[in-house]
Amino acid sequence: MSFISYSQNAEDVMLWRALRHIRNGFYIDVGANDPVIDSVTKAFYDRGWRGINIEPVPRHYDDLVAQRPDDRNLQLAAGTEPGSLTLYEVKEVRGWGTLDAAMAEQYQQQGHQLIELPVTVMPLAEICQAHVTGEIHFLKIDAEGAEEQVMRGMDFSRWRPWIVIAESRVPAEEGTVTAAWESLLTTVGYTAVYFDGINTFYLADEHRHALQQAFHAPPNILDDFVRFSEWESGRYAEKLEKHYADQRRHIQQLEVALQQADQQLAQQQQLLTRWNAREQEFSASEQQIAAQEQQIAAQEQQIAAQEQQIAALYASSSWKVTAPLRAVRRLLGGQRG
């Protein structure tokens, strides 16, 4: 799987090229900012590394606590000596928070809105004393103009990060600012080996022979990396494709269901046609039966009338007078037989 680069300028690609042989390494991130976006340490955290994230801005610190539970997250600023200072945060530009009042004034002159926050300050050496128990494989410093104060608060003779990467350019300005603090590294056994246009990478002299070759060229196709934004876009595209595939399958299922419904409707229509035909036959039969019933009723009326006539005949005087004559006829008829 390709290496996913979360950092702004592929700093993590360069660090991974040099340190990929280290399992479960350790880092210190001064000015950690967001735990994902432009993070130099996110890719390492995902690979089992752990470390210290130093971040004074409350919202970024809260995100680090939520998303980096196995790291040591410190809501403070690294400086020359313990105390408290004012952090100037540029509200609309993530990552443009500084302890440098002069830089904050420049931001304000450029039209940016600043938020002033009181922050606790501790020297990096004291932070290491409290939280570091082994090797520091890399130290990243992005203090928006306060890099010199961070380095002055570090004891590089005792704590020896293999690699130090420090932001060397002030945001929205031309030129580098390494002259102000580079001697703080070079005089304690660190050598600049690579500049990526924003940051300078330094190697501890005791590790330079083993690691220097990793900094011979900028990030390239041989590093097999993909930027997080591109990877996320690809994953989003995959999700969309899956969604569309699911929709297509759903449409196909609906089409099959519609065909089945059409077939059922056709069958129902056939049954209805048969039912209507039978209903018509039944209606005709009912009409025939009604006609026959009328005929029977008429015949019954005729029979009743005839029966009444016969009854009247039996009850008539002539019938009674001729009764002896009918009796003689029956008698004579019997004798003849």
C-alpha positions in Angstrom: 0.0 0.0 0.0 1.3 3.5 -0.9 2.5 5.8 1.9 -0.2 8.4 2.7 1.4 11.8 3.2 -0.6 14.1 5.5 2.0 16.8 5.8 1.9 20.1 4.0 5.1 19.8 2.0 5.8 16.0 2.1 8.0 16.3 5.2 6.7 13.0 6.4 7.8 11.4 3.1 11.3 12.5 3.7 11.3 11.4 7.4 9.8 8.0 6.5 12.4 7.5 3.8 15.1 7.9 6.5 13.4 6.2 9.4 11.2 3.4 7.9 13.5 0.8 9.4 12.5 1.9 12.9 9.7 0.1 14.6 7.5 1.9 17.1 9.6 5.0 17.0 9.2 8.2 19.0 8.7 11.8 17.9 8.2 15.3 19.4 6.0 17.7 17.5 6.3 21.3 18.6 3.3 23.2 17.1 1.4 20.0 16.3 -1.7 21.9 15.2 -4.4 19.6 13.6 -4.0 15.8 14.2 -4.6 15.1 10.6 -4.5 18.0 8.2 -0.9 19.0 7.4 0.3 16.8 10.2 3.9 15.6 10.0 3.3 12.8 12.6 -0.1 11.3 11.5 1.4 8.8 9.1 3.9 7.7 11.9 1.1 7.4 14.5 -0.8 5.1 12.1 2.3 2.9 11.9 2.6 2.4 15.6 4.9 5.3 16.5 4.1 7.5 19.5 5.3 10.8 20.8 4.6 14.2 22.4 2.4 16.8 20.7 2.8 20.3 22.0 -0.1 22.5 21.0 -1.3 25.7 22.8 -4.4 26.4 20.7 -7.4 24.9 22.6 -9.4 23.6 19.6 -6.3 21.9 18.1 -5.3 20.5 21.5 -8.9 19.1 22.0 -8.7 17.4 18.6 -5.3 15.9 19.4 -6.7 14.5 22.7 -9.6 13.0 20.8 -7.7 11.5 17.9 -4.3 10.8 19.4 -5.2 9.1 22.7 -1.9 7.1 22.8 0.3 10.2 22.4 1.3 12.6 25.2 -0.7 15.8 24.3 0.4 19.0 26.1 -1.6 22.2 25.9 1.3 24.6 26.3 4.0 26.4 24.3 7.7 25.5 24.2 10.0 28.4 25.1 13.2 29.5 26.7 12.0 29.4 30.3 8.9 28.5 32.3 6.2 31.1 32.5 3.2 32.4 30.7 3.0 34.3 27.4 0.3 35.6 25.0 -0.5 33.5 22.0 -1.8 35.4 19.0 -4.0 33.2 16.8 -5.0 34.2 13.4 -8.7 33.3 13.4 -9.3 32.6 9.8 -5.9 30.9 8.9 -5.3 27.5 10.6 -1.7 27.2 11.9 -0.9 30.9 12.0 -0.7 31.2 15.8 2.5 32.9 17.1 4.0 34.0 20.4 6.0 36.7 18.5 4.3 40.0 19.0 6.0 41.6 16.0 4.8 38.8 13.7 1.3 39.1 15.2 1.4 42.9 14.4 2.4 42.1 10.8 -0.6 39.7 10.5 -2.9 42.4 11.8 -1.5 44.9 9.4 -2.3 42.4 6.6 -5.9 42.6 7.7 -6.1 39.4 9.7 -8.2 39.2 12.8 -6.3 38.0 15.9 -7.4 36.2 19.0 -5.2 36.7 22.1 -4.8 33.7 24.4 -2.7 33.3 27.6 -0.6 30.1 27.4 1.7 28.2 29.7 5.3 28.0 28.5 7.8 25.3 29.4 11.3 24.7 28.1 11.6 21.7 25.8 14.3 20.3 28.0 11.9 20.1 31.0 9.3 18.5 28.8 11.8 15.9 27.7 12.8 15.4 31.4 9.2 14.7 32.3 8.1 12.5 29.3 11.0 11.1 27.4 12.5 7.8 28.4 14.4 6.7 25.2 15.5 7.8 21.8 13.9 10.8 20.0 13.9 9.8 16.4 12.7 13.2 15.1 11.9 16.6 16.5 9.7 18.8 14.4 9.5 22.5 15.3 6.9 24.8 13.7 6.5 27.7 16.1 5.6 30.5 13.7 8.6 32.7 14.4 9.4 31.4 17.9 11.8 28.6 16.7 14.8 30.3 18.3 13.1 30.3 21.7 12.1 26.7 21.4 15.7 25.7 20.6 17.1 27.8 23.4 14.9 25.9 25.8 16.3 22.5 24.6 19.3 20.7 26.0 20.7 19.1 22.8 23.7 17.8 24.6 21.4 15.5 26.7 18.5 15.0 24.4 19.7 14.0 20.9 16.9 13.8 18.3 18.2 11.9 15.3 16.6 14.4 13.0 15.5 18.0 13.6 13.1 19.5 11.1 12.4 23.2 11.7 10.4 25.7 9.7 12.8 28.1 8.1 10.5 30.6 6.4 8.0 33.0 7.9 4.5 32.6 6.4 3.7 35.1 3.7 7.3 36.4 3.6 10.3 35.8 1.4 13.6 34.3 2.5 14.7 32.1 5.3 15.1 32.8 9.0 17.6 30.1 9.8 20.4 32.7 10.5 18.7 33.6 13.8 18.9 30.1 15.3 20.9 27.7 13.1 24.1 28.0 15.2 22.1 26.7 18.1 22.1 23.4 16.3 25.4 23.4 14.4 27.4 24.1 17.5 26.0 21.0 19.2 26.6 18.5 16.5 23.9 18.9 13.9 24.3 19.4 10.2 21.8 20.8 7.7 21.3 18.1 5.0 18.1 19.2 3.1 15.9 22.2 2.5 12.4 21.6 1.0 11.6 25.3 0.4 9.9 25.7 3.8 11.8 23.5 6.3 15.4 22.7 6.9 16.3 19.1 8.0 19.2 18.6 10.3 20.9 15.3 11.2 22.7 14.6 14.5 26.4 13.9 13.6 26.3 10.4 15.2 23.5 9.4 12.8 24.5 11.4 9.7 26.4 8.5 8.0 23.5 6.2 8.3 20.7 8.6 7.3 22.3 11.2 5.0 21.6 9.2 1.9 17.9 9.5 2.5 18.1 13.3 1.8 19.8 13.1 -1.6 16.7 13.9 -3.5 13.2 15.4 -2.9 10.1 13.3 -2.6 9.5 11.5 -5.9 7.6 8.6 -7.5 10.1 6.1 -6.1 8.8 6.9 -2.6 5.4 5.4 -3.6 3.4 8.0 -1.7 0.0 9.6 -2.2 -1.1 12.9 -0.7 -3.9 12.6 1.8 -6.1 14.9 -0.2 -5.7 12.8 -3.3 -6.2 9.6 -1.3 -9.3 11.0 0.3 -10.6 12.1 -3.1 -10.0 8.6 -4.4 -11.7 7.0 -1.4 -14.6 9.4 -1.9 -14.8 8.5 -5.6 -14.8 4.8 -4.6 -17.7 5.5 -2.2 -19.6 7.3 -4.9 -18.9 4.5 -7.3 -20.1 2.0 -4.7 -23.1 4.2 -4.1 -23.9 4.3 -7.8 -23.4 0.6 -8.1 -25.8 0.0 -5.2 -28.3 2.4 -6.9 -27.9 0.5 -10.2 -28.5 -2.8 -8.4 -31.5 -1.3 -6.7 -32.9 0.0 -10.0 -32.4 -3.4 -11.5 -34.2 -5.0 -8.6 -37.0 -2.4 -9.0 -37.2 -3.2 -12.7 -37.4 -7.0 -11.9 -40.1 -6.2 -9.3 -41.9 -4.0 -11.9 -41.9 -6.8 -14.4 -43.2 -9.2 -11.8 -45.9 -6.7 -10.9 -46.8 -6.3 -14.6 -47.1 -10.1 -14.9 -49.2 -10.3 -11.8 -51.4 -7.4 -13.1 -51.8 -9.2 -16.4 -52.8 -12.4 -14.6 -55.2 -10.4 -12.5 -56.7 -8.8 -15.6 -57.2 -12.2 -17.1 -58.9 -13.4 -14.0 -61.0 -10.3 -13.9 -62.0 -10.9 -17.6 -62.9 -14.4 -16.8 -64.8 -13.3 -13.7 -66.7 -10.7 -15.7 -67.6 -13.3 -18.3 -68.8 -15.7 -15.7 -70.7 -12.8 -14.0 -72.4 -12.1 -17.3 -73.3 -15.8 -17.7 -74.6 -15.9 -14.2 -76.7 -12.7 -14.9 -78.1 -14.4 -18.0 -78.9 -17.5 -16.0 -80.6 -15.4 -13.4 -82.7 -13.8 -16.1 -83.7 -17.2 -17.5 -84.5 -18.5 -14.0 -86.6 -15.3 -13.4 -88.5 -15.9 -16.7 -89.1 -19.5 -15.8 -90.3 -18.6 -12.4 -92.7 -16.1 -14.0 -94.0 -18.9 -16.3 -94.3 -21.3 -13.4 -96.2 -18.6 -11.4 -98.5 -18.1 -14.4 -99.1 -21.8 -14.7 -99.8 -22.1 -11.0 -102.3 -19.3 -11.4 -104.0 -21.2 -14.3 -104.1 -24.4 -12.2 -105.5 -22.6 -9.3 -108.2 -21.1 -11.5 -109.0 -24.5 -12.9 -109.1 -26.0 -9.4 -111.5 -23.2 -8.4 -113.7 -24.0 -11.5 -113.7 -27.7 -10.6 -114.5 -26.9 -7.0 -117.3 -24.7 -8.1 -118.6 -27.4 -10.4 -118.6 -29.9 -7.6 -120.5 -27.5 -5.5 -123.1 -26.7 -8.2 -126.8 -27.9 -8.1 -126.6 -29.6 -11.4 -123.7 -31.7 -10.3 -125.6 -32.8 -7.3 -128.8 -33.5 -9.3 -126.9 -35.6 -11.8 -125.1 -37.5 -9.1 -127.5 -40.6 -9.3 -127.2 -40.7 -13.0 -123.4 -40.8 -12.8 -123.7 -43.5 -10.3 -125.9 -45.6 -12.6 -123.4 -45.1 -15.4 -120.6 -46.3 -13.3 -122.7 -49.3 -12.3 -123.6 -50.2 -15.8 -120.1 -49.7 -16.9 -119.1 -52.2 -14.3 -121.6 -54.8 -15.4 -120.5 -54.5 -19.0 -117.0 -55.3 -17.9 
